């Protein structure tokens, strides 16, 4: 069984924030799975209060969007891993990354950004870092008028960035599904 976690913040206010690109990709992965399984019931994520997450579960894949806010995601991830007896090597965490330019991404095991509080929360709760990270570039700040990263990731993508984001979300979704099905 594989656990794929999209990191983000809950609520309509954060829906289109750069910090929520993990949630956006998880939604796209679910849509891709349902396209590949035409007989699968067209269902949505369900809120699971005991895990404090939205969850979409199939036979061999669980997709989640923790509703704990980014910096406390580790608690939910640990509960899900323990409950379903999933190894950390089968954990995939999708998150925004200011070390990577907008439109680029990296998929790496055990290696992450310099500082990402959501990923740090997961590492702290699990006591290890040997899981997959899908690092999604969101860096597109003006180099002359650079706002702090913590404020920047809580802003919505700009109109001119949305097509780039839409394209990279599709690429990442297909690549993650290809890799986990190997």
N, CA and C atoms as a LAMMPS dump frame, in Angstrom:
ITEM: TIMESTEP
0
ITEM: NUMBER OF ATOMS
546
ITEM: BOX BOUNDS ff ff ff
-5.0000000000000000e+02 5.0000000000000000e+02
-5.0000000000000000e+02 5.0000000000000000e+02
-5.0000000000000000e+02 5.0000000000000000e+02
ITEM: ATOMS id mol type element x y z
1 1 1 N 0.846 -1.181 0
2 1 2 C 0 0 0
3 1 3 C 0.888 1.239 0
4 2 1 N 0.495 2.244 -0.783
5 2 2 C 1.213 3.524 -0.853
6 2 3 C 0.337 4.614 -0.243
7 3 1 N 0.973 5.498 0.493
8 3 2 C 0.287 6.674 1.037
9 3 3 C 0.855 7.896 0.341
10 4 1 N -0.024 8.64 -0.317
11 4 2 C 0.387 9.873 -0.986
12 4 3 C -0.293 11.029 -0.268
13 5 1 N 0.541 11.916 0.253
14 5 2 C 0.079 13.035 1.07
15 5 3 C 0.296 14.342 0.313
16 6 1 N -0.755 15.118 0.189
17 6 2 C -0.616 16.466 -0.34
18 6 3 C -0.617 17.425 0.835
19 7 1 N 0.4 18.269 0.932
20 7 2 C 0.438 19.226 2.03
21 7 3 C -0.219 20.536 1.61
22 8 1 N -0.92 21.136 2.556
23 8 2 C -1.59 22.403 2.328
24 8 3 C -2.283 22.85 3.595
25 9 1 N -3.111 23.863 3.449
26 9 2 C -3.9 24.374 4.571
27 9 3 C -5.373 24.244 4.217
28 10 1 N -6.199 23.879 5.199
29 10 2 C -7.624 23.691 4.921
30 10 3 C -8.365 25.017 4.733
31 11 1 N -9.501 24.931 4.087
32 11 2 C -10.398 26.072 3.973
33 11 3 C -10.335 26.8 2.645
34 12 1 N -11.426 27.43 2.34
35 12 2 C -11.584 28.166 1.088
36 12 3 C -10.563 29.298 0.954
37 13 1 N -10.227 29.931 2.07
38 13 2 C -9.286 31.05 2.073
39 13 3 C -7.928 30.66 1.484
40 14 1 N -7.517 29.417 1.688
41 14 2 C -6.192 28.964 1.26
42 14 3 C -6.204 28.155 -0.032
43 15 1 N -7.372 27.899 -0.567
44 15 2 C -7.549 26.981 -1.689
45 15 3 C -6.562 27.197 -2.839
46 16 1 N -6.308 28.432 -3.231
47 16 2 C -5.449 28.725 -4.384
48 16 3 C -4.077 29.275 -4.008
49 17 1 N -3.699 29.14 -2.736
50 17 2 C -2.377 29.59 -2.269
51 17 3 C -1.265 28.715 -2.847
52 18 1 N -0.103 29.292 -2.973
53 18 2 C 1.079 28.532 -3.401
54 18 3 C 1.348 27.371 -2.435
55 19 1 N 1.094 27.603 -1.166
56 19 2 C 1.317 26.587 -0.131
57 19 3 C 0.407 25.377 -0.327
58 20 1 N -0.66 25.512 -1.1
59 20 2 C -1.635 24.434 -1.274
60 20 3 C -1.439 23.64 -2.555
61 21 1 N -0.313 23.801 -3.21
62 21 2 C -0.086 23.071 -4.452
63 21 3 C -0.109 21.553 -4.204
64 22 1 N 0.244 21.114 -3.003
65 22 2 C 0.151 19.687 -2.662
66 22 3 C -1.276 19.186 -2.732
67 23 1 N -2.216 19.956 -2.193
68 23 2 C -3.634 19.591 -2.273
69 23 3 C -4.091 19.558 -3.734
70 24 1 N -3.649 20.528 -4.519
71 24 2 C -4.044 20.603 -5.926
72 24 3 C -3.594 19.359 -6.694
73 25 1 N -2.379 18.912 -6.408
74 25 2 C -1.853 17.737 -7.098
75 25 3 C -2.563 16.476 -6.636
76 26 1 N -2.865 16.373 -5.366
77 26 2 C -3.61 15.205 -4.862
78 26 3 C -4.971 15.11 -5.563
79 27 1 N -5.636 16.241 -5.747
80 27 2 C -6.919 16.233 -6.474
81 27 3 C -6.722 15.728 -7.903
82 28 1 N -5.666 16.17 -8.556
83 28 2 C -5.385 15.74 -9.935
84 28 3 C -5.039 14.253 -9.981
85 29 1 N -4.29 13.754 -9.012
86 29 2 C -3.968 12.319 -8.974
87 29 3 C -5.251 11.504 -8.837
88 30 1 N -6.148 11.945 -7.969
89 30 2 C -7.435 11.242 -7.834
90 30 3 C -8.173 11.23 -9.162
91 31 1 N -8.202 12.362 -9.85
92 31 2 C -8.885 12.429 -11.147
93 31 3 C -8.239 11.492 -12.162
94 32 1 N -6.906 11.432 -12.169
95 32 2 C -6.179 10.532 -13.084
96 32 3 C -6.51 9.07 -12.773
97 33 1 N -6.537 8.72 -11.494
98 33 2 C -6.869 7.345 -11.096
99 33 3 C -8.259 6.985 -11.581
100 34 1 N -9.201 7.883 -11.399
101 34 2 C -10.577 7.599 -11.808
102 34 3 C -10.71 7.491 -13.328
103 35 1 N -9.892 8.218 -14.077
104 35 2 C -9.889 8.083 -15.544
105 35 3 C -9.358 6.709 -15.965
106 36 1 N -8.385 6.197 -15.212
107 36 2 C -7.801 4.896 -15.533
108 36 3 C -8.703 3.738 -15.097
109 37 1 N -9.631 4.023 -14.207
110 37 2 C -10.532 2.99 -13.698
111 37 3 C -11.972 3.407 -13.996
112 38 1 N -12.401 3.235 -15.257
113 38 2 C -13.725 3.734 -15.646
114 38 3 C -14.89 3.121 -14.869
115 39 1 N -14.682 1.936 -14.3
116 39 2 C -15.771 1.304 -13.541
117 39 3 C -15.806 1.731 -12.079
118 40 1 N -14.751 2.441 -11.661
119 40 2 C -14.689 2.927 -10.276
120 40 3 C -15.757 3.999 -10.075
121 41 1 N -16.429 3.896 -8.972
122 41 2 C -17.433 4.899 -8.623
123 41 3 C -16.784 6.287 -8.578
124 42 1 N -17.433 7.265 -9.173
125 42 2 C -16.902 8.64 -9.225
126 42 3 C -17.129 9.286 -7.857
127 43 1 N -16.186 9.092 -6.957
128 43 2 C -16.376 9.596 -5.596
129 43 3 C -15.364 10.671 -5.252
130 44 1 N -15.644 11.331 -4.161
131 44 2 C -14.811 12.454 -3.713
132 44 3 C -14.014 12.029 -2.485
133 45 1 N -13.206 12.945 -2.01
134 45 2 C -12.524 12.734 -0.749
135 45 3 C -13.564 12.74 0.363
136 46 1 N -13.327 11.942 1.389
137 46 2 C -14.201 11.916 2.56
138 46 3 C -13.412 12.426 3.759
139 47 1 N -14.075 13.2 4.597
140 47 2 C -13.431 13.675 5.817
141 47 3 C -13.424 12.548 6.84
142 48 1 N -12.256 12.227 7.38
143 48 2 C -12.099 11.22 8.43
144 48 3 C -11.655 11.943 9.691
145 49 1 N -12.59 12.191 10.578
146 49 2 C -12.308 12.956 11.795
147 49 3 C -11.242 12.296 12.665
148 50 1 N -11.251 10.96 12.754
149 50 2 C -10.289 10.291 13.645
150 50 3 C -8.848 10.509 13.196
151 51 1 N -8.638 10.792 11.898
152 51 2 C -7.299 11.09 11.39
153 51 3 C -7.111 12.575 11.114
154 52 1 N -8.184 13.343 11.19
155 52 2 C -8.177 14.774 10.871
156 52 3 C -7.643 15.009 9.452
157 53 1 N -8.232 14.269 8.504
158 53 2 C -7.803 14.38 7.115
159 53 3 C -8.951 14.085 6.158
160 54 1 N -8.825 14.608 4.958
161 54 2 C -9.667 14.174 3.852
162 54 3 C -8.931 13.004 3.223
163 55 1 N -9.661 11.942 2.911
164 55 2 C -9.033 10.704 2.452
165 55 3 C -9.762 10.148 1.238
166 56 1 N -8.983 9.572 0.346
167 56 2 C -9.504 8.856 -0.825
168 56 3 C -8.732 7.547 -0.865
169 57 1 N -9.423 6.422 -0.648
170 57 2 C -8.751 5.136 -0.487
171 57 3 C -9.183 4.173 -1.58
172 58 1 N -8.173 3.557 -2.185
173 58 2 C -8.382 2.466 -3.123
174 58 3 C -7.655 1.239 -2.574
175 59 1 N -7.601 0.175 -3.352
176 59 2 C -6.953 -1.051 -2.878
177 59 3 C -5.506 -0.841 -2.444
178 60 1 N -4.714 -0.202 -3.31
179 60 2 C -3.277 -0.121 -3.056
180 60 3 C -2.762 1.296 -2.872
181 61 1 N -3.649 2.269 -2.9
182 61 2 C -3.241 3.67 -2.782
183 61 3 C -4.198 4.409 -1.859
184 62 1 N -3.621 5.197 -0.955
185 62 2 C -4.415 6.105 -0.132
186 62 3 C -3.905 7.515 -0.419
187 63 1 N -4.815 8.406 -0.751
188 63 2 C -4.492 9.817 -0.949
189 63 3 C -5.067 10.585 0.228
190 64 1 N -4.279 11.495 0.809
191 64 2 C -4.824 12.299 1.904
192 64 3 C -4.453 13.768 1.76
193 65 1 N -5.327 14.598 2.338
194 65 2 C -5.093 16.03 2.474
195 65 3 C -5.325 16.364 3.95
196 66 1 N -4.247 16.37 4.759
197 66 2 C -4.396 16.647 6.195
198 66 3 C -5.077 17.996 6.433
199 67 1 N -5.977 18.013 7.381
200 67 2 C -6.73 19.228 7.696
201 67 3 C -6.204 19.885 8.972
202 68 1 N -4.953 19.629 9.29
203 68 2 C -4.327 20.104 10.523
204 68 3 C -3.593 21.426 10.35
205 69 1 N -3.553 21.948 9.155
206 69 2 C -2.682 23.041 8.739
207 69 3 C -1.297 22.456 8.521
208 70 1 N -0.602 23.081 7.618
209 70 2 C 0.688 22.603 7.114
210 70 3 C 1.657 22.184 8.214
211 71 1 N 1.86 23.043 9.195
212 71 2 C 2.936 22.836 10.171
213 71 3 C 2.674 21.717 11.173
214 72 1 N 1.482 21.123 11.144
215 72 2 C 1.16 20.01 12.04
216 72 3 C 0.781 18.75 11.264
217 73 1 N 1.147 18.672 10.008
218 73 2 C 0.78 17.547 9.136
219 73 3 C 1.302 16.21 9.634
220 74 1 N 2.421 16.229 10.336
221 74 2 C 3.045 14.988 10.782
222 74 3 C 2.158 14.115 11.65
223 75 1 N 1.333 14.725 12.475
224 75 2 C 0.45 13.95 13.359
225 75 3 C -0.509 13.086 12.547
226 76 1 N -1.116 13.686 11.532
227 76 2 C -2.048 12.943 10.687
228 76 3 C -1.324 11.849 9.915
229 77 1 N -0.186 12.179 9.335
230 77 2 C 0.569 11.203 8.547
231 77 3 C 0.947 9.999 9.405
232 78 1 N 1.419 10.235 10.602
233 78 2 C 1.8 9.131 11.499
234 78 3 C 0.598 8.249 11.828
235 79 1 N -0.551 8.864 12.141
236 79 2 C -1.753 8.086 12.453
237 79 3 C -2.147 7.178 11.292
238 80 1 N -2.103 7.716 10.081
239 80 2 C -2.486 6.931 8.894
240 80 3 C -1.487 5.797 8.653
241 81 1 N -0.192 6.1 8.717
242 81 2 C 0.826 5.062 8.518
243 81 3 C 0.654 3.931 9.534
244 82 1 N 0.46 4.287 10.798
245 82 2 C 0.296 3.28 11.85
246 82 3 C -0.982 2.467 11.646
247 83 1 N -2.085 3.154 11.373
248 83 2 C -3.374 2.476 11.229
249 83 3 C -3.379 1.467 10.076
250 84 1 N -2.822 1.864 8.939
251 84 2 C -2.829 0.992 7.763
252 84 3 C -1.541 0.177 7.617
253 85 1 N -0.633 0.295 8.601
254 85 2 C 0.627 -0.45 8.611
255 85 3 C 1.413 -0.251 7.311
256 86 1 N 1.61 1.014 6.969
257 86 2 C 2.344 1.392 5.759
258 86 3 C 3.762 1.762 6.163
259 87 1 N 4.742 1.261 5.419
260 87 2 C 6.152 1.568 5.689
261 87 3 C 6.453 2.996 5.221
262 88 1 N 7.392 3.652 5.886
263 88 2 C 7.757 5.012 5.459
264 88 3 C 8.336 5.017 4.053
265 89 1 N 8.907 3.915 3.61
266 89 2 C 9.435 3.847 2.246
267 89 3 C 8.315 3.885 1.203
268 90 1 N 7.07 3.679 1.638
269 90 2 C 5.903 3.755 0.75
270 90 3 C 5.119 5.049 0.945
271 91 1 N 5.746 6.002 1.612
272 91 2 C 5.135 7.319 1.847
273 91 3 C 5.654 8.312 0.809
274 92 1 N 4.73 9.039 0.197
275 92 2 C 5.045 10.092 -0.775
276 92 3 C 4.42 11.383 -0.262
277 93 1 N 5.231 12.425 -0.111
278 93 2 C 4.744 13.71 0.393
279 93 3 C 4.937 14.756 -0.704
280 94 1 N 3.851 15.409 -1.08
281 94 2 C 3.877 16.417 -2.142
282 94 3 C 3.725 17.789 -1.497
283 95 1 N 4.679 18.69 -1.792
284 95 2 C 4.658 19.99 -1.124
285 95 3 C 5.285 21.078 -1.991
286 96 1 N 4.957 22.303 -1.662
287 96 2 C 5.554 23.473 -2.308
288 96 3 C 7.009 23.603 -1.89
289 97 1 N 7.809 24.267 -2.749
290 97 2 C 9.226 24.41 -2.44
291 97 3 C 9.748 25.716 -3.018
292 98 1 N 10.232 26.583 -2.151
293 98 2 C 10.799 27.87 -2.579
294 98 3 C 12.236 27.754 -3.08
295 99 1 N 12.847 26.582 -2.973
296 99 2 C 14.192 26.382 -3.497
297 99 3 C 14.157 26.037 -4.992
298 100 1 N 12.963 25.855 -5.534
299 100 2 C 12.797 25.427 -6.928
300 100 3 C 11.937 26.459 -7.662
301 101 1 N 12.333 26.857 -8.876
302 101 2 C 11.549 27.847 -9.633
303 101 3 C 10.167 27.326 -10.029
304 102 1 N 9.235 28.227 -10.149
305 102 2 C 7.877 27.902 -10.591
306 102 3 C 7.932 27.135 -11.906
307 103 1 N 7.202 26.039 -11.972
308 103 2 C 7.146 25.229 -13.183
309 103 3 C 8.079 24.033 -13.159
310 104 1 N 9.024 23.996 -12.216
311 104 2 C 9.944 22.869 -12.078
312 104 3 C 9.549 22.033 -10.862
313 105 1 N 10.052 20.813 -10.818
314 105 2 C 9.813 19.96 -9.656
315 105 3 C 10.914 18.918 -9.565
316 106 1 N 11.029 18.32 -8.384
317 106 2 C 11.983 17.237 -8.146
318 106 3 C 11.273 16.155 -7.354
319 107 1 N 11.583 14.915 -7.688
320 107 2 C 11.093 13.779 -6.914
321 107 3 C 12.326 13.091 -6.352
322 108 1 N 12.424 13.083 -5.017
323 108 2 C 13.612 12.56 -4.352
324 108 3 C 13.218 11.797 -3.093
325 109 1 N 14.004 10.819 -2.765
326 109 2 C 13.754 10.08 -1.53
327 109 3 C 14.727 10.547 -0.455
328 110 1 N 14.172 10.947 0.687
329 110 2 C 14.98 11.319 1.841
330 110 3 C 15.678 12.659 1.743
331 111 1 N 15.395 13.433 0.713
332 111 2 C 16.056 14.726 0.56
333 111 3 C 14.995 15.79 0.308
334 112 1 N 15.078 16.887 1.047
335 112 2 C 14.065 17.915 0.916
336 112 3 C 14.634 19.311 0.896
337 113 1 N 13.76 20.278 1.01
338 113 2 C 14.179 21.678 0.982
339 113 3 C 14.959 22.045 2.245
340 114 1 N 15.586 23.199 2.185
341 114 2 C 16.344 23.682 3.343
342 114 3 C 15.431 23.838 4.555
343 115 1 N 14.252 24.385 4.326
344 115 2 C 13.317 24.629 5.427
345 115 3 C 11.89 24.509 4.919
346 116 1 N 11.152 23.559 5.449
347 116 2 C 9.73 23.413 5.138
348 116 3 C 9.067 22.832 6.374
349 117 1 N 8.274 23.638 7.058
350 117 2 C 7.733 23.231 8.355
351 117 3 C 6.791 22.037 8.274
352 118 1 N 6.078 21.884 7.159
353 118 2 C 5.213 20.721 6.987
354 118 3 C 6.021 19.435 6.913
355 119 1 N 7.079 19.452 6.12
356 119 2 C 7.958 18.283 6
357 119 3 C 8.674 18.036 7.326
358 120 1 N 9.109 19.096 7.98
359 120 2 C 9.777 18.946 9.279
360 120 3 C 8.839 18.315 10.311
361 121 1 N 7.557 18.653 10.26
362 121 2 C 6.569 18.071 11.166
363 121 3 C 6.465 16.559 10.942
364 122 1 N 6.474 16.151 9.686
365 122 2 C 6.395 14.721 9.361
366 122 3 C 7.654 14.003 9.838
367 123 1 N 8.801 14.568 9.556
368 123 2 C 10.061 13.958 10
369 123 3 C 10.11 13.827 11.519
370 124 1 N 9.645 14.844 12.203
371 124 2 C 9.648 14.823 13.675
372 124 3 C 8.731 13.72 14.208
373 125 1 N 7.526 13.63 13.694
374 125 2 C 6.564 12.622 14.172
375 125 3 C 7.018 11.2 13.852
376 126 1 N 7.633 11.015 12.675
377 126 2 C 8.05 9.673 12.263
378 126 3 C 9.412 9.296 12.84
379 127 1 N 10.215 10.305 13.195
380 127 2 C 11.562 10.034 13.679
381 127 3 C 12.492 9.561 12.577
382 128 1 N 12.11 9.801 11.335
383 128 2 C 12.944 9.414 10.2
384 128 3 C 12.589 10.248 8.983
385 129 1 N 13.444 10.153 7.983
386 129 2 C 13.234 10.98 6.793
387 129 3 C 13.316 10.175 5.496
388 130 1 N 13.215 8.851 5.588
389 130 2 C 13.386 8.003 4.402
390 130 3 C 12.08 7.806 3.629
391 131 1 N 11.448 8.911 3.286
392 131 2 C 10.234 8.846 2.475
393 131 3 C 10.428 9.694 1.224
394 132 1 N 9.545 9.482 0.262
395 132 2 C 9.605 10.207 -1.007
396 132 3 C 9.058 11.613 -0.844
397 133 1 N 9.702 12.569 -1.504
398 133 2 C 9.23 13.959 -1.508
399 133 3 C 9.056 14.387 -2.949
400 134 1 N 7.918 14.95 -3.221
401 134 2 C 7.662 15.558 -4.52
402 134 3 C 7.695 17.053 -4.259
403 135 1 N 8.807 17.659 -4.653
404 135 2 C 9.089 19.065 -4.348
405 135 3 C 8.641 19.913 -5.536
406 136 1 N 7.614 20.708 -5.319
407 136 2 C 6.993 21.477 -6.399
408 136 3 C 7.436 22.934 -6.32
409 137 1 N 8.124 23.379 -7.341
410 137 2 C 8.629 24.745 -7.361
411 137 3 C 7.528 25.787 -7.424
412 138 1 N 7.601 26.751 -6.508
413 138 2 C 6.634 27.861 -6.496
414 138 3 C 7.349 29.216 -6.503
415 139 1 N 8.677 29.184 -6.558
416 139 2 C 9.456 30.427 -6.477
417 139 3 C 9.326 31.237 -7.774
418 140 1 N 8.754 32.421 -7.642
419 140 2 C 8.597 33.323 -8.784
420 140 3 C 8.603 34.774 -8.303
421 141 1 N 9.286 35.017 -7.182
422 141 2 C 9.312 36.362 -6.622
423 141 3 C 10.208 37.285 -7.434
424 142 1 N 9.875 38.544 -7.39
425 142 2 C 10.688 39.591 -7.999
426 142 3 C 11.981 39.698 -7.195
427 143 1 N 13.104 39.519 -7.844
428 143 2 C 14.387 39.527 -7.125
429 143 3 C 14.72 40.9 -6.53
430 144 1 N 14.125 41.964 -7.061
431 144 2 C 14.404 43.317 -6.56
432 144 3 C 13.476 43.72 -5.416
433 145 1 N 12.307 43.105 -5.358
434 145 2 C 11.309 43.451 -4.345
435 145 3 C 10.799 42.155 -3.721
436 146 1 N 11.686 41.445 -3.08
437 146 2 C 11.424 40.088 -2.602
438 146 3 C 10.722 40.097 -1.246
439 147 1 N 9.495 39.575 -1.218
440 147 2 C 8.77 39.484 0.051
441 147 3 C 9.198 38.202 0.774
442 148 1 N 9.064 38.156 2.09
443 148 2 C 9.463 36.963 2.847
444 148 3 C 8.703 35.716 2.385
445 149 1 N 9.402 34.594 2.403
446 149 2 C 8.833 33.331 1.946
447 149 3 C 7.548 32.942 2.642
448 150 1 N 7.486 33.118 3.963
449 150 2 C 6.287 32.715 4.707
450 150 3 C 5.053 33.49 4.27
451 151 1 N 5.208 34.74 3.883
452 151 2 C 4.077 35.53 3.383
453 151 3 C 3.777 35.162 1.93
454 152 1 N 4.817 34.936 1.16
455 152 2 C 4.678 34.644 -0.264
456 152 3 C 3.886 33.356 -0.514
457 153 1 N 4.188 32.291 0.23
458 153 2 C 3.51 31.01 -0.022
459 153 3 C 2.033 31.047 0.369
460 154 1 N 1.644 32.015 1.183
461 154 2 C 0.233 32.139 1.565
462 154 3 C -0.56 33.022 0.602
463 155 1 N 0.088 33.488 -0.449
464 155 2 C -0.611 34.25 -1.497
465 155 3 C -1.102 33.282 -2.567
466 156 1 N -2.179 33.686 -3.256
467 156 2 C -2.673 32.903 -4.386
468 156 3 C -1.717 33.032 -5.561
469 157 1 N -1.715 32.012 -6.416
470 157 2 C -0.967 32.122 -7.656
471 157 3 C -1.548 33.276 -8.463
472 158 1 N -0.683 34.034 -9.124
473 158 2 C -1.118 35.126 -9.982
474 158 3 C -1.726 34.552 -11.256
475 159 1 N -2.537 35.361 -11.9
476 159 2 C -3.201 34.938 -13.139
477 159 3 C -2.201 34.362 -14.142
478 160 1 N -1.085 35.063 -14.353
479 160 2 C -0.093 34.625 -15.347
480 160 3 C 0.66 33.358 -14.918
481 161 1 N 0.577 32.985 -13.658
482 161 2 C 1.236 31.774 -13.163
483 161 3 C 0.34 30.543 -13.268
484 162 1 N -0.946 30.743 -13.372
485 162 2 C -1.907 29.634 -13.287
486 162 3 C -1.74 28.587 -14.392
487 163 1 N -1.431 29.015 -15.622
488 163 2 C -1.239 28.042 -16.707
489 163 3 C 0.005 27.199 -16.468
490 164 1 N 1.051 27.818 -15.954
491 164 2 C 2.281 27.089 -15.629
492 164 3 C 1.974 26.047 -14.55
493 165 1 N 1.256 26.48 -13.53
494 165 2 C 0.914 25.589 -12.414
495 165 3 C 0.032 24.437 -12.9
496 166 1 N -0.941 24.746 -13.701
497 166 2 C -1.849 23.725 -14.236
498 166 3 C -1.061 22.658 -15.006
499 167 1 N -0.115 23.096 -15.814
500 167 2 C 0.696 22.189 -16.616
501 167 3 C 1.582 21.303 -15.739
502 168 1 N 2.246 21.899 -14.752
503 168 2 C 3.145 21.115 -13.899
504 168 3 C 2.355 20.152 -13.012
505 169 1 N 1.164 20.524 -12.597
506 169 2 C 0.313 19.625 -11.804
507 169 3 C 0.007 18.366 -12.612
508 170 1 N -0.328 18.519 -13.871
509 170 2 C -0.609 17.358 -14.734
510 170 3 C 0.63 16.479 -14.899
511 171 1 N 1.792 17.107 -15.148
512 171 2 C 3.049 16.349 -15.313
513 171 3 C 3.376 15.55 -14.053
514 172 1 N 3.305 16.223 -12.918
515 172 2 C 3.645 15.57 -11.653
516 172 3 C 2.691 14.417 -11.371
517 173 1 N 1.406 14.631 -11.565
518 173 2 C 0.412 13.588 -11.288
519 173 3 C 0.696 12.335 -12.096
520 174 1 N 0.958 12.513 -13.381
521 174 2 C 1.261 11.359 -14.246
522 174 3 C 2.554 10.673 -13.824
523 175 1 N 3.577 11.458 -13.495
524 175 2 C 4.858 10.869 -13.111
525 175 3 C 4.761 10.122 -11.785
526 176 1 N 4.074 10.695 -10.801
527 176 2 C 3.924 10.015 -9.503
528 176 3 C 3.174 8.697 -9.687
529 177 1 N 2.091 8.715 -10.448
530 177 2 C 1.335 7.473 -10.663
531 177 3 C 2.18 6.436 -11.392
532 178 1 N 2.976 6.871 -12.337
533 178 2 C 3.857 5.959 -13.062
534 178 3 C 4.888 5.335 -12.11
535 179 1 N 5.49 6.151 -11.255
536 179 2 C 6.505 5.661 -10.332
537 179 3 C 5.955 4.72 -9.268
538 180 1 N 4.784 5.03 -8.729
539 180 2 C 4.248 4.162 -7.662
540 180 3 C 3.68 2.86 -8.215
541 181 1 N 3.418 2.822 -9.523
542 181 2 C 2.888 1.595 -10.137
543 181 3 C 3.982 0.698 -10.715
544 182 1 N 5.251 1.095 -10.547
545 182 2 C 6.362 0.278 -11.077
546 182 3 C 6.491 -1.026 -10.333
